Structures are given as C-alpha cells and as structure tokens.
Amino acid sequence: MGRRYGCWNHSNLITPWTEEVWSRFWWWAAVVLPLGTGVVTTIWFTGGVLKHLRRFFSALTAERVDDSDDGAVRLVGPA
C-alpha cells in the first residue's frame, strides 16, 4: 500500500495538480461516477423486478385452487 501511495504522491510532486484539476477530478470521482452507477443499477434492477413480477402474476393467474386441501401436513409412510 505504501508503494502505491508513493507512486501517486510522486506523480503529484512532478507536476502538482492545480485547484481546477482537483476540482474536475472530484467532480467526476465523487459526483458523476456514483450518480451514473446509481442510475444504471436502478434501471437494471427495475427491469429485473418488472420481468419477475410479470412471471409471478402469470403463474398466480394460472394456479388453480384445490378445494380438498385443508392445509394439514400428514405423514405418508412409517415414521
């Protein structure tokens, strides 16, 4: 970890970044990238939810009620 930090620090020592460069860096790193990731993830998850909800309601509509089912659990074979 120290070595990577040293490389980063070294590049900044050769040509120190101006306030404008840091501002641009943090705009992309802290605002644009997280917002973009959030939008893409939200669309992706919403698409999956809608797809599975359609399947769920289709299966629910096709399901037939068994009037003889009283909900009891019974052992079938020897215990």
KAHUQUI-V297010 format. One record per residue. N is the residue number from 1. RES is the residue in one letter. SS is DSSP state (H for helix, E for strand, - for the rest). OMEGA is omega in radians with two decimals (999 if undefined). Layout:
n: <N:N>
res: <RES:RES>
ss: <SS:SS>
omega: <OMEGA:OMEGA>
//
This chain:
n: <1:2:3:4:5:6:7:8:9:10:11:12:13:14:15:16:17:18:19:20:21:22:23:24:25:26:27:28:29:30:31:32:33:34:35:36:37:38:39:40:41:42:43:44:45:46:47:48:49:50:51:52:53:54:55:56:57:58:59:60:61:62:63:64:65:66:67:68:69:70:71:72:73:74:75:76:77:78:79>
res: <M:G:R:R:Y:G:C:W:N:H:S:N:L:I:T:P:W:T:E:E:V:W:S:R:F:W:W:W:A:A:V:V:L:P:L:G:T:G:V:V:T:T:I:W:F:T:G:G:V:L:K:H:L:R:R:F:F:S:A:L:T:A:E:R:V:D:D:S:D:D:G:A:V:R:L:V:G:P:A>
ss: <-:H:H:H:H:H:H:H:H:H:H:H:H:H:-:-:-:-:H:H:H:H:H:H:H:H:H:H:H:H:H:H:H:H:H:H:H:H:H:H:H:H:H:H:H:H:H:H:H:H:H:H:H:H:H:H:H:H:H:H:H:H:-:-:-:-:-:-:-:-:-:-:-:-:-:-:-:-:->
omega: <-3.14:-3.11:3.11:3.13:3.12:3.12:3.13:-3.13:3.14:-3.14:3.13:3.13:-3.13:3.08:-3.12:-3.11:3.11:3.11:3.11:3.13:3.10:3.13:3.12:3.13:-3.10:3.06:-3.14:-3.04:-3.03:-3.11:-3.01:-3.11:3.10:3.12:3.11:3.11:3.13:3.14:-3.14:-3.13:3.13:3.12:-3.13:-3.13:3.13:3.10:3.11:3.14:-3.14:3.11:-3.10:3.06:3.08:3.11:-3.11:-3.10:3.04:3.13:3.14:3.11:-3.11:-3.11:3.11:-3.11:3.08:-3.08:-3.14:-3.13:3.12:3.09:-3.13:3.07:-3.11:3.07:-3.09:-3.07:3.11:-3.09:999>
//
